[in-house]
Every structure is written in C-alpha cells, then in structure tokens.
Amino acid sequence: MKQDTKLTDLILTIDNVLPKQHCEKMIEQFEKEKEQWEEKRTVGYKFDQLNINKTPGWEPIVEYLTDVSIKAFDQYFNHINYRDPPKIQALEEIRIKKYENEERYFDYHVDVADYNSARRYLVGFIYLDDNEEGKTVFPDFDIEISPVAGRMLIFPPLWMYPHAGMPPKDKPKYIIGTYAHYV
C-alpha cells in the first residue's frame, strides 16, 4: 500500500459486478423464499434476511457470487496497491437482506466487534436494486454510498470504519453481504 493512503481510500465501490438482470432474478428468487427468511429485529437493526448458503436451490448462485466476490476483492487489492494481500481462502456465508421501508435499517456499527467476527478482514456488499434512499453511510468520513443494482461496496470491517444502513423510503432495498475471512 502507498504510504500516503488515507482511511477513505480503503472504501471502494465497483459498479457492474453483477448484471442488472441477474440482480432482478435474485430478488425474485429471494421473494419466493419468504418462509425461509430470518427476521432480524433488535434495538440497532431491523431487516429480513436469507442465508443462501443454507437454502436448497441456491447452490449455483452461491458459486457464482463467490466467484464474483473473490474477483472484486482482488480488484480492491489492486486498486489500493496492496503488494502482498492475504489470500482469500474463505468467505462468510452469503446473505441477502431486505430493508422494506422507513422502519428497516442498520444503525451505526462496525462489523468486527467480538471474537467470533474477528476473522473478517473485508466487507463485500452488493446492491441488488437502485434506490435513491437506503444509502450506506460512513458518518465519520462524510461518505454516502447510493444503492445501485450491481454495485459492490468493499471496505475493512474494523473499528475505523463505522457505518450505517439507512432506511429506504419509497421501495425496498435489497443487498447481498459477505466477508473475506482469515482461516
């Protein structure tokens, strides 16, 4: 990495990692699996999710998304000019999340907060739909990332990168999430 790299340089978006029609098909398939959704409701977040690694019929999509994610993580390392990045040997199970309306959000947080999450070293979010609202925000850096179908957001999951998933207003927001893991 260059010596003059700033923390904000490690937040990267890559457009078109997925074609829009693939995003639409994944949303359609996700909506057919409602009985498999997990409702995630606490003080800090409200959304529905599906762990597609554990859902029958999603195996080809998991394989495809794994390949897409690894290629995007490699592109990230090239972008930041990281000479000897950790070899990606594992990805966390892939989850699709749905934030349905103004009530669905994910408060200001970091993605490595305890021993169990400490093996994460990169976040990978892929937006499945265009949405004027529902941005991913990094308030400490005054950065807002708009959801655009096929756009991937990559950044370190550590304490220096607190972020929030803002609630959508006019229509649901769909996002795929995974993490590169140390093994």
N, C-alpha and C positions, 0 to 999 in steps of 0.2 A: 504494500500500500504506500502511496505517496506520503511523505512526511507532513505535507500541508493539508491532509484530508481533514475535513470538518465532520462533526457528527451528522449533519444534514446530508452530507454526500453519501451516507450509507443507507439512505432511504431512496429506493428506486422504484419507478413504475415502468413496466414493459407492456406496451399495447399489443393487441392481437396475438396473444399466446394461444388463444382459442378462437376459432371462427365463430361468428355470432350465431350461426345455425346450430352449432354444437352446444352453445350456451342455452339456447332455446329448448333443445331436446333434453338437456339435463334438468332444466326447470320443470318441463313437462313430466319427466320420469319421477322427479322428486315429489311432485304434487300427487302422483298416483300412489305414493308410499306413505300416506298420512298415518296409517295405523302403526308404522314403524318409527315415527318421529319421537324424539325426546323433547319434552317441554323443559326449557331451562328458565327458571324463574327464581331470582334472589333479589336482594336489595340492589346489587350492582349490575344486573343484566336481565333481559327478557327477550327470548327468541326461541324458535323451534329448530331442531337440527336432526340430521340423519347421518349416522356413521356408515358411509357407503362401503367401507372395507368389511363390515359385518352384515351387509344386506344382500341376500341372494339376487343374482341377476345383474349386479353392478360390476362384476369382475372385469369385463373388458374396459369399462370406463375407468376403473381404478388403475388398471395397467396403463391406459392412455394418459391419465392425469399424472401418474408417477413419472412417466417419460417427459411430459410437458414441464413438470415442476423441476426435475433434475436439469433439463436443458436451460430453463430460466435461471436456476441457481448458478449454473456455470457462466451464463451471460452476466449475471450480477458480479461474480468474482472477477471476470474480465473487465467489466465496467469500472470497478473500484481499483483495478490494477493490483490485485492481491496475488503475489507471486507464488505462494505455496498454501492454497486454501485446504481446509480439511476435506478429505474425500467423503462424499455423501454416501454413506453406507446404509442409511435407513431414513425413512420418512415416517412421521407420525400418521396414524390413521386419518384418512381424508374424511372431512365432514362438510356437508352442505348445510348452511344456516339460512333461515328465512326470518327477516325482520319485517313484520307485517304492517305496522302503522306507527303513529306517533308514540305509542306505548312500548314499542320494541326497540331496544338499544343495548349498548355495552359501554358502561361507564369507563372513565379514565382508569387505566390499569397498565400493567406490564405482563408479558406472557411467560416470564420465568420468575416465579415468586416463592418456590419451595424446592425441596429436594427432588420430588418427582418430576418437576418440569425443568430441572437444571440441565438435562441432556439436550434441550433445544438450543440450536445456535443460529437458525434463520427462520423467520416467519415467511410464509407464502400465502397470500390471499388472492384469489381470482374472483373478480366480479362477474356475475352471470347476466346482469341486465344494466341498462342505462338508467340512471336515477339522478335527478337534479339534487335530491336531498340524500340523506343517509351516507354522508361522507365519512371517511376515516380521517380523524384529525389528530395531529400532534401539537397540542396547545403550547408546549414549551418551545417549539420551533416555529410556531405560526404557519404550519403547513396543513393544508386540507387536500385530500385526495378524493376526487369525484368517482363514483362508481360508473364504469363504462364497460359494457359487455366485452369480455375477452381480455381485459386489463389485469395484469398481475402486479401486486404491491409486494415488495420484498424489503425487509429490514431486520436488524438484530432484535431479538425478543427481550433484551436486557433492561435493567433499571434506568438506563439513559434514554429509553425510547417509550415513555408512557404515551398511550394513545387511547382513543375512544371511538366507538362506532355510533355515529349519530343516527337518530331515528328517521326513517323515511316518512314522508307526509302523504303523497298522493297515490302511491302504489308500493307494493312490497319490494324489498331489496333482498337479493339472493347472493350469497358469497360462498366460495369454496375455501376451506382453510386446511393447511398442513404445515409441518415444521420439519426442517432438516435436523437430524439427531446425531449427536456423538454416540458411538456404540462402545 
